[in-house]
Amino acid sequence: MGLRLYQLDYLELFGDEVDAGYQSYSILLHGRDYRGNLLPPYMESFSEWRAPGMMYAMVPFIKLFGLNEWGVRTGPVFFGMLSIIGFYWLLIRLKAKKSVALLSVLFLAISPWHIQYSRSAFELTLLAAVLILGITFLHIGIAEKKNTQIILAALLLSVAIYTYNTANIYVPLFCVVILLIYKASFKQTAILVVSGILICLPLILQIFFGHAAERFSKVSITNNKEIIAQINDYRNADNSSFVSKIFFNKYNVSFRRVLFNYSNAFSGDFLFRTGDVTFRHSLHQVGYFYWIMLPLIIIGLMSANKVMVLWLLIAPIPSSLTFDGYNHGSRLFLLVFPLCYLAAKGIGEIGKNWRILVGLVLVFEFVFFQYYYWGFYRTESWRWWHTGYKAAMSYVYENKDTYEHVLIDNTYEPALIRYLFWNRVDPAVIMDLEDKGNYCVDKVCFMDFSNNLDINHLDDKTLYLLSQEKNIGGLRDLEKEPPENAEVLKTVRNFYGNSVFYLVKGK
């Protein structure tokens, strides 16, 4: 647990964490999301609609720790630990040796993939925890003919579906596997299906008729603009011939893309070298697994439990249906569990001397992971974690009453949600806010300055929050080269000492 709890505020909260935390804060105070929807089955944010599971689950942690890094991230840590404990219980239920189960959870506990997602407010640790517990109770219910356990399983598995969109596909597929392998009766199957449908009905309506469908359409391969453009380019190059239509159509090209996505989920580059291309999702200098685990996983496959093998094979399917799903650490997160099991299984198949060597190499790789994480990762990934907003927004809140107006750049990243979160503004203030290009909360306005900002002619009664990247550009440092008619009140810098934000006013 220490690997996950230690310095939870080490990295600044990025946009999705801020949004999720503020949604939880709104539910805590008003029972509504911050757009005013009462206990919604799908939550409306400023830029998109989101599955609500983690936001509801974070409410007690926000209540306990407040609207800050600890309030937002302690929940994922808790569910990350719960997923580890639950995985041990599941493996014991599946007749795994105790030594294999213990090694599996050890690998999970030190896995860069699991640690990375447990230390930030991603939904995946909650998804994994309720999925694993749901499958465990389903197994118990079928094996011991306990209908109450099956109903509890349906509840937990339904929570998984409310948590992250890939669960919409993964959970039903995995349930089918368990029902078939353990030969569930018609009655047991009916109890699971009916209970699940009743619990998920509000979300099902969203998936087929509401905003959940809109979200999937944005990432679906068949609706991807690049694929459609590629098809059109090849057809046009061959004058839309009959042959071109056979080989270049939405179904053929999409199917090949699905196969590419699926196979790449098991690539060494993704799993062991760099992980996700998004610097928030992985460290890039460290893969999701340690290299020494690769031969262990291969060895473990030869004698693995069939449920774990099927888990491994099913896990990439939902991600494969999305355009960028071939290396998306979030959508492929459920792979971490069967792969850790296979590595543990592999250790049991090798000799004592080899185990000593594996242990030494594993310690070396783990130490390097920790060395890089605490020594370099925060510095190199600062942009991905939106570093600087906490300091900038806190300054605005503390000093806004000194000025008639406050104007904040809204183009670097959406700034309103950061202002609301870091200053604990009551969500009631913005529940009826119209969706416009510029927003104002009291005297604080969030602007797209574009080409309308002249830093040489700023109002002395207005506080401006400007970004280096969007509003200044180049290498000019306003603190060192201030405009003639403006005063730089505060400069927010990254870990390299480069300016990120300026708080300025006119003279």
Secondary structure as UniProt FT lines:
FT   HELIX           2..5
FT   TURN            6..9
FT   HELIX           15..30
FT   TURN            34..35
FT   STRAND          43..44
FT   STRAND          49..50
FT   HELIX           53..57
FT   HELIX           59..65
FT   HELIX           69..93
FT   TURN            94..95
FT   HELIX           98..110
FT   HELIX           112..118
FT   TURN            119..121
FT   HELIX           124..143
FT   TURN            144..145
FT   HELIX           147..161
FT   TURN            162..163
FT   TURN            165..166
FT   HELIX           167..181
FT   TURN            182..183
FT   HELIX           186..209
FT   HELIX           211..219
FT   HELIX           221..223
FT   HELIX           225..237
FT   TURN            238..240
FT   HELIX           242..247
FT   HELIX           250..264
FT   TURN            265..266
FT   HELIX           269..273
FT   TURN            279..281
FT   TURN            291..292
FT   HELIX           293..301
FT   TURN            302..303
FT   HELIX           306..314
FT   TURN            315..316
FT   HELIX           317..320
FT   TURN            323..324
FT   HELIX           325..327
FT   TURN            329..332
FT   HELIX           333..335
FT   HELIX           336..347
FT   TURN            348..349
FT   HELIX           352..372
FT   HELIX           373..377
FT   HELIX           378..380
FT   HELIX           382..385
FT   TURN            386..388
FT   HELIX           389..399
FT   HELIX           400..402
FT   STRAND          405..409
FT   HELIX           416..422
FT   TURN            423..424
FT   HELIX           427..429
FT   TURN            430..432
FT   STRAND          439..441
FT   TURN            442..443
FT   STRAND          444..447
FT   TURN            450..451
FT   TURN            455..456
FT   TURN            460..461
FT   STRAND          462..467
FT   HELIX           468..472
FT   TURN            474..475
FT   TURN            478..480
FT   TURN            484..485
FT   STRAND          486..493
FT   TURN            495..496
FT   STRAND          499..506
//
